[in-house]
């Protein structure tokens, strides 16, 4: 019991901008400001993937940044969660049919939470990160070999 309690902590996020117009990035950064104050939930932005629990991705994935996104994801410790923020990260957005675009973040890494919109509001981003934190807690409590089934609420 004490061991499980000691493992609980506030989830830390790392943000990676694949190839966005910076609209989603501005909203993600607004989420971190005192106006919306996501830090009241213990969530802080870190610069090292080895310290992060949640990967927040914005922008569509192209051939050049797919390798970097995969490397960041693989450097994160288990359990981990991925949040795709914006239409481009969810599906490729308006760049989906471009020759140099692979699509959304889920073409490279498994995405746990999708936050659609162009650009999504900070409240929606905060809700997506909190949903990922909840999924992260469920993943921590799973036994080895179990499969996590997520239902819409």
Beta strands, then each sheet from edge to edge (+ up, - down):
strand 1: 12-19
strand 2: 44-45
strand 3: 54-59
strand 4: 61-62
strand 5: 81-85
strand 6: 101-103
strand 7: 113-115
sheet 1: 2+ 1+ 3+ 5+ 7+
sheet 2: 4+ 6-
end
